[in-house]
Amino acid sequence: MDQKGFVFSIDAFISLLIIVLILGISVDAMEIAGNKIQDFSLEQSYERIIGNMGDVLVTTSGSPENWEKMKSFGGVTPGLMDNNNHTPGVNKLSMMKINCLKSHPELIDKIIPKGFDCSIIIYPSDPAIPTISLINGTHNHASEVYVVNRTVVYSYDSYVTYSSIKMENYVGKNSSDYNCPHLLLSDHPHQPPDFKISKPGWICAEFKVNLGEFNDTDFYLLTDPPVLIDKQALWIIDKADNITENTERFTNQPIDIKSRIKGLLVDHGVMVLHIYTSGDNNKLFNVYLVGVPTDTPINNVKVNFMGFKQGYFILKIWD
Amino acid sequence: MDNNGYVMGGIAFLLIIPAVIISTMFINVVNLDETVKIPIKSDTIQHISGDIESNIPILTLQVLKENSDMVVKTGETIPNSRETIKRSIQSKIDDLTSKYQENTGINIYCKINNVDNSLNPYAICVNSTVDVHCNTSTISKNISQDIQFVCSDSATDSSVESYKIQDPLPFIKTRGYGVLTVVGDKINYGTTLSNYLKSQGLNNSEAYENASSPLYFKKCPYDPYNFHGNSNGLLNLKNCIDNGYYHESRAGACIFCRLEGKSTCTHFGLETFIVPSKSSVQIPTAPCSVDHVIFGEYGHYPIEIYPGTILEYYRTDNVSYHIFLDNGHRNKYGLPLT
């Protein structure tokens, strides 16, 4: 204390004031930063959880691997990756697993955190293909919605392609890789077309149907485009040891060939698909021989449903 | 320093405290920024390891094609083919990973551990380890891939088609006996094969003048194999021969041993028919028309070249399409026994 009775000088008072002010601001800033860190880590934690959840669904085939074929789903962890013909590095999903999860949406509870709700939708890149909604859910009152987007490939329908003949692959060639049994016929041997000089001809390819899969499968011939410009196009299905020259024309619809396959499926299932083309470069088309599960409506057998489709797997989660 | 020996005044000292607190907070914020980057990089390394994995089959087929093309061109064997193929795949993978490394700055290491036979004779097995490392994230995978090297006429996947692998064995075995010509998907032997068989001291080697055999490995669809004989007039056998299919065989050589110039091996291998030219003159017996028999070792024990009796599988006018088969092979393919 000085002679005037002051404990602090004016300088010391101002210094203390500044220190208190700085300390106050620092404490406030620390609290704000602390809250932000907490929010951020929570957000990161949810994002990591949902990211992992998306990866579990897209990059694993679940546990057990063939869970979609099981009668009871106790102890099942769902995963959607196609474990047959899986190409590494590609998120290839199995349509059977997708359909199974769609029928049993409660299985998703095994991998989402408690108290959370979710929705899963696959949006195809091709707008002609319907969107697949695996798990429906609405998040109208949720404060935060976390989203995972993964690019995936999947076969929209469970088609098996037994044979595919693509004319553009034969444009530069005037010989075939396959020696057609019809070359034995002296009257109408199957000579390949020559697209350079618009010479008509036959393109032939063999395919194999196993007896075991026949009962569960319907067989169709599809063309791309569905309505052919090449009006001379014809087809034959036969076997090397059961040759026929009965040609048929394509229609604007998928052609049901199950009875034809049944008639030929004696002893062995190695058959030959023969396609006649006018050899006109401007009238190229593709032919696919596909198998679909029995009783699939013919309206669902479309050429643009065939093969693997690219899509976006969108998983949303909220509390 | 003041008269009392203090470096700084009390107030200056008090002012340092909030400065320290503020700088600590600033460092924390910088550290948080770094944690955001980790999951993003984790995704990238996942994709890179997947990319490397999916490139191994393509590079393996490229290497197999390059090696078989080289043997077809020179007729020279590839000693220790597994090791040679492994080294070639490793070199291609190294090129690929260094490109990834340049573009992404991520450390990638892929080691081909082993190249060997698969349980499927139409495929080879490649074992590898992929390590992708970025900051604190690492992915390490041991991968075993069965890579199919045969093409099929019914194949709907065209990726294998661009890597049609040629059978090197006929070019190695007949080197120095004449010239082989390639017509489409077939090898035409001219007089080369009959010269080769004659040099081995075999009877009726002239049956193989102008013989032919398949050039590319193609899987036979007539499986079980007794379907070959299970048809009206052996037309399935004719279709199989016309299209040059290969069959699974315990006695036939695997792809690696073919590259090494061996016609038989202890691995699960492949066999195909070597077809004598169609002719009006029929010889009743000649060396059996299966590649591991024709190209087998003669005069040593066990005897690998043995005769077969004629089997006419098709006839038109006066021309006979035939092969020579022993009862063992006739039984395998469901063909009439002698």
Boltz contact constraints between the chains, C-beta under 6 A:
constraints:
  - contact:
      token1: [A, 15]
      token2: [B, 11]
      max_distance: 6.0
  - contact:
      token1: [A, 19]
      token2: [B, 14]
      max_distance: 6.0
  - contact:
      token1: [A, 22]
      token2: [B, 18]
      max_distance: 6.0
  - contact:
      token1: [A, 23]
      token2: [B, 18]
      max_distance: 6.0
  - contact:
      token1: [A, 26]
      token2: [B, 18]
      max_distance: 6.0
  - contact:
      token1: [A, 26]
      token2: [B, 21]
      max_distance: 6.0
  - contact:
      token1: [A, 33]
      token2: [B, 25]
      max_distance: 6.0
  - contact:
      token1: [A, 87]
      token2: [B, 54]
      max_distance: 6.0
  - contact:
      token1: [A, 88]
      token2: [B, 50]
      max_distance: 6.0
  - contact:
      token1: [A, 88]
      token2: [B, 53]
      max_distance: 6.0
  - contact:
      token1: [A, 88]
      token2: [B, 54]
      max_distance: 6.0
  - contact:
      token1: [A, 89]
      token2: [B, 50]
      max_distance: 6.0
  - contact:
      token1: [A, 89]
      token2: [B, 51]
      max_distance: 6.0
  - contact:
      token1: [A, 89]
      token2: [B, 53]
      max_distance: 6.0
  - contact:
      token1: [A, 89]
      token2: [B, 54]
      max_distance: 6.0
  - contact:
      token1: [A, 161]
      token2: [B, 156]
      max_distance: 6.0
  - contact:
      token1: [A, 163]
      token2: [B, 154]
      max_distance: 6.0
  - contact:
      token1: [A, 164]
      token2: [B, 156]
      max_distance: 6.0
  - contact:
      token1: [A, 178]
      token2: [B, 153]
      max_distance: 6.0
  - contact:
      token1: [A, 179]
      token2: [B, 242]
      max_distance: 6.0
  - contact:
      token1: [A, 179]
      token2: [B, 243]
      max_distance: 6.0
  - contact:
      token1: [A, 181]
      token2: [B, 239]
      max_distance: 6.0
  - contact:
      token1: [A, 205]
      token2: [B, 153]
      max_distance: 6.0
  - contact:
      token1: [A, 206]
      token2: [B, 153]
      max_distance: 6.0
  - contact:
      token1: [A, 206]
      token2: [B, 154]
      max_distance: 6.0
  - contact:
      token1: [A, 207]
      token2: [B, 154]
      max_distance: 6.0
  - contact:
      token1: [A, 208]
      token2: [B, 221]
      max_distance: 6.0
  - contact:
      token1: [A, 240]
      token2: [B, 235]
      max_distance: 6.0
  - contact:
      token1: [A, 240]
      token2: [B, 236]
      max_distance: 6.0
  - contact:
      token1: [A, 240]
      token2: [B, 239]
      max_distance: 6.0
  - contact:
      token1: [A, 241]
      token2: [B, 231]
      max_distance: 6.0
  - contact:
      token1: [A, 241]
      token2: [B, 232]
      max_distance: 6.0
  - contact:
      token1: [A, 241]
      token2: [B, 235]
      max_distance: 6.0
  - contact:
      token1: [A, 241]
      token2: [B, 236]
      max_distance: 6.0
  - contact:
      token1: [A, 267]
      token2: [B, 230]
      max_distance: 6.0
  - contact:
      token1: [A, 268]
      token2: [B, 227]
      max_distance: 6.0
  - contact:
      token1: [A, 270]
      token2: [B, 221]
      max_distance: 6.0
  - contact:
      token1: [A, 270]
      token2: [B, 222]
      max_distance: 6.0
